[in-house]
Amino acid sequence: MKIDKLGWLRQIATFIGLVAAMNLVVPAATANAADKLGDLSSVLGELRTGGFVIYFRHGMTDQTGSSDEASDMMKCETQRNLSAEGREQATQIGKAFQALRIPVGAVTTSPFCRAKDTAKLAFGQFDVNNDLYFAIGANASETKRFTESLRRMLSTAPAKATNAVIVSHTANLREATGIWPKQEGMAYVFRPLPGGKFEAIAMVPPEAWGEVAKLK
C-alpha cells in the first residue's frame, strides 16, 4: 500500500491548526460568558452577608504618564498612576460601599501605585501581594506563579461576615479566569467554592456602585 506522505503531513498540520485555534477561542468564549453575569442588584443582598471575593481592576489612569516598562515599585512617579477622575472614581466606590452596607475585610493589592491608591481611597487600607504584579511582560514561570496565586485567592473564603477585595490588573484576571476586565475600575464578584474552586457571579462597572446606592 502506497502512503501519500505529503497528504499525511498536511492532515497533521490541519489538525494542529485546529487545536491551536480552539485554544485561542477559549478565553474569548469565557469573556463572552462574563457579559451574561448578574449585576450588582442581583447580588447585593448576599454581599451584605459577606463571603465573597471582589476583584477590581484599578481605577482610571493618566494615559500620558510613565510606561510600565520603566516602573520602579518604590517610586510612583515612574509609573502610570490614577488620573484625577480615577481618584474620584475610587473615592465614590468607597462611599457607595458604606451606603450599601457591604462589609469589607482584607484588601489585597498589586504593588503598583495605581492599585494601592485605588484601595486606599476606596477602603482606607490594603496589604500588598507581589504575586498580583502586572502579568503582562512576565515570563512563563512568573505568569504561572501569579495565576496559581490569584486562583487561590479567589477560592479562599474571607473572614466571617466580610468580603475580601483584590485590586490588580487586567492580565492577571485573564490568566487566572479567562475574564478580561477592559474598563478601568471594573469589578467582578466571585464565590469561593470547596476544593480550591470558585465561580464568577456578577460583573459591576465602576459607576454602578453609586447608581445602586442612590436607589437604596
Secondary structure as a PSIPRED ss2 file (coil, helix, strand):
# PSIPRED VFORMAT (PSIPRED V4.0)

   1 M C   1.000  0.000  0.000
   2 K C   1.000  0.000  0.000
   3 I C   1.000  0.000  0.000
   4 D C   1.000  0.000  0.000
   5 K H   0.000  1.000  0.000
   6 L H   0.000  1.000  0.000
   7 G H   0.000  1.000  0.000
   8 W H   0.000  1.000  0.000
   9 L H   0.000  1.000  0.000
  10 R H   0.000  1.000  0.000
  11 Q H   0.000  1.000  0.000
  12 I H   0.000  1.000  0.000
  13 A H   0.000  1.000  0.000
  14 T H   0.000  1.000  0.000
  15 F H   0.000  1.000  0.000
  16 I H   0.000  1.000  0.000
  17 G H   0.000  1.000  0.000
  18 L H   0.000  1.000  0.000
  19 V H   0.000  1.000  0.000
  20 A H   0.000  1.000  0.000
  21 A H   0.000  1.000  0.000
  22 M H   0.000  1.000  0.000
  23 N H   0.000  1.000  0.000
  24 L H   0.000  1.000  0.000
  25 V H   0.000  1.000  0.000
  26 V H   0.000  1.000  0.000
  27 P H   0.000  1.000  0.000
  28 A H   0.000  1.000  0.000
  29 A H   0.000  1.000  0.000
  30 T H   0.000  1.000  0.000
  31 A H   0.000  1.000  0.000
  32 N H   0.000  1.000  0.000
  33 A H   0.000  1.000  0.000
  34 A H   0.000  1.000  0.000
  35 D C   1.000  0.000  0.000
  36 K C   1.000  0.000  0.000
  37 L C   1.000  0.000  0.000
  38 G E   0.000  0.000  1.000
  39 D C   1.000  0.000  0.000
  40 L H   0.000  1.000  0.000
  41 S H   0.000  1.000  0.000
  42 S H   0.000  1.000  0.000
  43 V H   0.000  1.000  0.000
  44 L H   0.000  1.000  0.000
  45 G H   0.000  1.000  0.000
  46 E H   0.000  1.000  0.000
  47 L H   0.000  1.000  0.000
  48 R H   0.000  1.000  0.000
  49 T H   0.000  1.000  0.000
  50 G C   1.000  0.000  0.000
  51 G C   1.000  0.000  0.000
  52 F C   1.000  0.000  0.000
  53 V E   0.000  0.000  1.000
  54 I E   0.000  0.000  1.000
  55 Y E   0.000  0.000  1.000
  56 F E   0.000  0.000  1.000
  57 R E   0.000  0.000  1.000
  58 H C   1.000  0.000  0.000
  59 G C   1.000  0.000  0.000
  60 M C   1.000  0.000  0.000
  61 T E   0.000  0.000  1.000
  62 D C   1.000  0.000  0.000
  63 Q C   1.000  0.000  0.000
  64 T C   1.000  0.000  0.000
  65 G C   1.000  0.000  0.000
  66 S C   1.000  0.000  0.000
  67 S C   1.000  0.000  0.000
  68 D H   0.000  1.000  0.000
  69 E H   0.000  1.000  0.000
  70 A H   0.000  1.000  0.000
  71 S C   1.000  0.000  0.000
  72 D E   0.000  0.000  1.000
  73 M C   1.000  0.000  0.000
  74 M C   1.000  0.000  0.000
  75 K E   0.000  0.000  1.000
  76 C H   0.000  1.000  0.000
  77 E H   0.000  1.000  0.000
  78 T H   0.000  1.000  0.000
  79 Q C   1.000  0.000  0.000
  80 R C   1.000  0.000  0.000
  81 N C   1.000  0.000  0.000
  82 L E   0.000  0.000  1.000
  83 S C   1.000  0.000  0.000
  84 A H   0.000  1.000  0.000
  85 E H   0.000  1.000  0.000
  86 G H   0.000  1.000  0.000
  87 R H   0.000  1.000  0.000
  88 E H   0.000  1.000  0.000
  89 Q H   0.000  1.000  0.000
  90 A H   0.000  1.000  0.000
  91 T H   0.000  1.000  0.000
  92 Q H   0.000  1.000  0.000
  93 I H   0.000  1.000  0.000
  94 G H   0.000  1.000  0.000
  95 K H   0.000  1.000  0.000
  96 A H   0.000  1.000  0.000
  97 F H   0.000  1.000  0.000
  98 Q H   0.000  1.000  0.000
  99 A H   0.000  1.000  0.000
 100 L H   0.000  1.000  0.000
 101 R C   1.000  0.000  0.000
 102 I C   1.000  0.000  0.000
 103 P C   1.000  0.000  0.000
 104 V E   0.000  0.000  1.000
 105 G E   0.000  0.000  1.000
 106 A E   0.000  0.000  1.000
 107 V E   0.000  0.000  1.000
 108 T E   0.000  0.000  1.000
 109 T E   0.000  0.000  1.000
 110 S C   1.000  0.000  0.000
 111 P C   1.000  0.000  0.000
 112 F C   1.000  0.000  0.000
 113 C H   0.000  1.000  0.000
 114 R H   0.000  1.000  0.000
 115 A H   0.000  1.000  0.000
 116 K H   0.000  1.000  0.000
 117 D H   0.000  1.000  0.000
 118 T H   0.000  1.000  0.000
 119 A H   0.000  1.000  0.000
 120 K H   0.000  1.000  0.000
 121 L H   0.000  1.000  0.000
 122 A H   0.000  1.000  0.000
 123 F H   0.000  1.000  0.000
 124 G C   1.000  0.000  0.000
 125 Q C   1.000  0.000  0.000
 126 F C   1.000  0.000  0.000
 127 D E   0.000  0.000  1.000
 128 V E   0.000  0.000  1.000
 129 N C   1.000  0.000  0.000
 130 N H   0.000  1.000  0.000
 131 D H   0.000  1.000  0.000
 132 L H   0.000  1.000  0.000
 133 Y C   1.000  0.000  0.000
 134 F C   1.000  0.000  0.000
 135 A C   1.000  0.000  0.000
 136 I C   1.000  0.000  0.000
 137 G C   1.000  0.000  0.000
 138 A C   1.000  0.000  0.000
 139 N C   1.000  0.000  0.000
 140 A H   0.000  1.000  0.000
 141 S H   0.000  1.000  0.000
 142 E H   0.000  1.000  0.000
 143 T H   0.000  1.000  0.000
 144 K H   0.000  1.000  0.000
 145 R H   0.000  1.000  0.000
 146 F H   0.000  1.000  0.000
 147 T H   0.000  1.000  0.000
 148 E H   0.000  1.000  0.000
 149 S H   0.000  1.000  0.000
 150 L H   0.000  1.000  0.000
 151 R H   0.000  1.000  0.000
 152 R H   0.000  1.000  0.000
 153 M H   0.000  1.000  0.000
 154 L H   0.000  1.000  0.000
 155 S H   0.000  1.000  0.000
 156 T C   1.000  0.000  0.000
 157 A C   1.000  0.000  0.000
 158 P C   1.000  0.000  0.000
 159 A C   1.000  0.000  0.000
 160 K C   1.000  0.000  0.000
 161 A C   1.000  0.000  0.000
 162 T C   1.000  0.000  0.000
 163 N E   0.000  0.000  1.000
 164 A E   0.000  0.000  1.000
 165 V E   0.000  0.000  1.000
 166 I E   0.000  0.000  1.000
 167 V E   0.000  0.000  1.000
 168 S E   0.000  0.000  1.000
 169 H C   1.000  0.000  0.000
 170 T H   0.000  1.000  0.000
 171 A H   0.000  1.000  0.000
 172 N H   0.000  1.000  0.000
 173 L H   0.000  1.000  0.000
 174 R H   0.000  1.000  0.000
 175 E H   0.000  1.000  0.000
 176 A H   0.000  1.000  0.000
 177 T H   0.000  1.000  0.000
 178 G C   1.000  0.000  0.000
 179 I C   1.000  0.000  0.000
 180 W C   1.000  0.000  0.000
 181 P C   1.000  0.000  0.000
 182 K C   1.000  0.000  0.000
 183 Q C   1.000  0.000  0.000
 184 E C   1.000  0.000  0.000
 185 G C   1.000  0.000  0.000
 186 M C   1.000  0.000  0.000
 187 A E   0.000  0.000  1.000
 188 Y E   0.000  0.000  1.000
 189 V E   0.000  0.000  1.000
 190 F E   0.000  0.000  1.000
 191 R E   0.000  0.000  1.000
 192 P E   0.000  0.000  1.000
 193 L E   0.000  0.000  1.000
 194 P H   0.000  1.000  0.000
 195 G H   0.000  1.000  0.000
 196 G H   0.000  1.000  0.000
 197 K E   0.000  0.000  1.000
 198 F E   0.000  0.000  1.000
 199 E E   0.000  0.000  1.000
 200 A E   0.000  0.000  1.000
 201 I E   0.000  0.000  1.000
 202 A E   0.000  0.000  1.000
 203 M E   0.000  0.000  1.000
 204 V E   0.000  0.000  1.000
 205 P C   1.000  0.000  0.000
 206 P C   1.000  0.000  0.000
 207 E C   1.000  0.000  0.000
 208 A H   0.000  1.000  0.000
 209 W H   0.000  1.000  0.000
 210 G H   0.000  1.000  0.000
 211 E H   0.000  1.000  0.000
 212 V H   0.000  1.000  0.000
 213 A H   0.000  1.000  0.000
 214 K H   0.000  1.000  0.000
 215 L H   0.000  1.000  0.000
 216 K C   1.000  0.000  0.000
